Amino acid sequence: MIKIGIVEDSRTTREGLRTIVDLSPDYQCVGAYETAEEALRLLPKKSPEVVLMDIQLPAMTGVECVQKLKALLPDVLVIMVTVYEDSDRVFSALRAGASGYLLKRSAPEEVVQAIRDVQQGGVPMSGGIARKVIQYFRDQSSTMEMVDKLTPREREILELVANGFTNKELAGRLHLSVDSVRWHLKNIYAKLHVHSRTEAALKFRGPQ
């Protein structure tokens, strides 16, 4: 039997999902929880293989819960459950470690199919979300190419910028004038297509 966990604050939806899971001959619900906090405390003891996770929970969000749950159970497969095709939040959940998403209005056979899909290495999601995923990895690849074009000195400066050093501190640490630091930063901004220290630091840290 494949062990399934459920995290859903609506009692009706939670019990509905539990019934769908338990009526399937291959699956068993090992825990159904109302909050992320309760799930994080109790689910790891149940060692579920798949978790159906509501994206909108009362305190800690489903996205945050995915991140924390994956840290506790690295191999668990999480399917986000949502009312709408909320692309931004669903995509955030996928980046946090979720394996796909399911609309709450899905028929029982669709719920079972989604669980089967993730078990077999699939990623149940709509075309809109799939496009966002593809674009994200394209952006990551593009950013890495930009960072690779930086000189060793520029990378050294950007590393320090990302760690919060001011221009004056950079100059003292690297034995440069403040004007030289500004000149290097101007070149860095141009190569990364950004306009500020924060943007540059985020781009530099993103693909690491």
Sequence and secondary structure as in RCSB ss.txt:
>XXXX:A:sequence
MIKIGIVEDSRTTREGLRTIVDLSPDYQCVGAYETAEEALRLLPKKSPEVVLMDIQLPAMTGVECVQKLKALLPD
VLVIMVTVYEDSDRVFSALRAGASGYLLKRSAPEEVVQAIRDVQQGGVPMSGGIARKVIQYFRDQSSTMEMVDKL
TPREREILELVANGFTNKELAGRLHLSVDSVRWHLKNIYAKLHVHSRTEAALKFRGPQ
>XXXX:A:secstr
 EEEEEE S HHHHHHHHHHHHHSTTEEEEEEESSHHHHHHHHHHH  SEEEEESS SSS HHHHHHHHHHH TT
 EEEEEESS  HHHHHHHHHHT  EEEETT  HHHHHHHHHHHHTT     HHHHHHHHHHHHHHHHHHHHHHTS
 HHHHHHHHHHHTT  HHHHHHHHT  HHHHHHHHHHHHHHHT SSHHHHHHHHHTT 
